[in-house]
Amino acid sequence: MSDVIHPRIEAAHTIPSRFFTDPAVLEQAKENIFAPAWHFIGDDEKIQVPGSVWPTTILDGFLDEPIVLTRDMNDTVHCLSNVCTHRGMLVAENPGNARFLRCRYHGRRFGLGGDFQHMPEFDQVEGFPSPADCLPKVPFANWGPWLFASVQPALSFEATFGKMIERLSWLPVNQFISAPERGRDYLIQSNWALYVDNYLEGFHIPFVHSGLNDVLDYESYETETFEGGNLQIAVANDDEFCFDIPAHAADHGRRIAAYYYWFFPNLMLNFYPWGLSINVVKPLSVDRTKVSFIPYVWDASKLGSGAGAALDRVEREDEVVVEAVQRGVRSRLYDRGRYSPRREANVHHFHRLLADRLQ
């Protein structure tokens, strides 16, 4: 599939419809597309003090990679495999506070940094312990309070997120407060990539989202691509809420209503004047997807206004369209379409990345 998306959008056709309908392609995507990606895993509230232990899963329901975050007694945070190097038992089963990690199956013990410490009844084992008996370290990083990890990253964290961090360096990200009561999961009867396709273009806004279209200047809608993802910039109409961007920032003087950042393949960071909505797209099957909205509030006085005011309504409008597209791509009479060079550059970019990883 690597050669099916022409590098010039003007000459390109969209990715073949079998990508959205073939279970074998989804299974291939698990290792070639999702395992090498960076994934949002939570925030540092879970591991605030030395001795903190917090087991979690990278992309539960799909990758299902068990990991554990710890903060050792020197106040250093570690991200480790949560699988015992003896027989594969989960090491940490519940969050809590401890001075070490002990597998409750046969008693193997590890330090909070993953180093092997003790194993009963192993006195006669040759060449034991070895480095392979320590818990593998999982690549991870943070930006402000937000934590990210990858099983085997294709790009460094800096290469993936650096452009966003630099552009939004004026935002006081450490002041963003988790607001789980405003979060929600959505179950969508479509392929995960169709949901991403829809997210990556503002082309459909005038046709699908009348309320959102009223607050945005559609003609000023912009897209940018970079190595690890892409960006959509929504510009507010004159009388609508927008960011108050300081003079030293690159976007000073612009009426930006939202920064929509997408990171390959399934992570969206949507910045609004009120804060951030992190959206995680989780494949469940070839035609079923879970999308989690995870909000962090910065300025509560701006909730309910501007481009980030009616996220649930926008999501429901998108669901109806994406589920109809899923039915459409199963048609025997449809295989591929074409791109609008002005409006679908980010979709073309996404499809190129998909095709490259599935070569």
Secondary structure as UniProt FT lines:
FT   TURN            2..3
FT   HELIX           9..11
FT   HELIX           17..20
FT   HELIX           23..29
FT   HELIX           30..34
FT   TURN            35..36
FT   STRAND          39..43
FT   HELIX           44..47
FT   TURN            50..51
FT   STRAND          52..58
FT   TURN            59..63
FT   STRAND          65..71
FT   TURN            73..74
FT   STRAND          77..81
FT   TURN            85..87
FT   STRAND          96..97
FT   STRAND          101..102
FT   TURN            104..106
FT   STRAND          109..110
FT   TURN            112..113
FT   STRAND          116..118
FT   TURN            120..121
FT   TURN            123..124
FT   TURN            126..127
FT   HELIX           131..133
FT   STRAND          140..143
FT   TURN            144..145
FT   STRAND          146..149
FT   HELIX           157..167
FT   TURN            168..170
FT   HELIX           173..175
FT   STRAND          177..178
FT   HELIX           180..182
FT   STRAND          184..188
FT   HELIX           192..199
FT   TURN            203..204
FT   HELIX           205..208
FT   HELIX           210..215
FT   HELIX           218..220
FT   STRAND          222..226
FT   TURN            227..228
FT   STRAND          229..236
FT   TURN            238..239
FT   TURN            247..248
FT   TURN            250..253
FT   STRAND          256..263
FT   TURN            264..266
FT   STRAND          267..272
FT   TURN            273..274
FT   STRAND          275..285
FT   TURN            286..287
FT   STRAND          288..297
FT   HELIX           300..302
FT   TURN            303..304
FT   HELIX           306..308
FT   HELIX           311..329
FT   TURN            332..333
FT   TURN            341..343
FT   HELIX           345..357
//
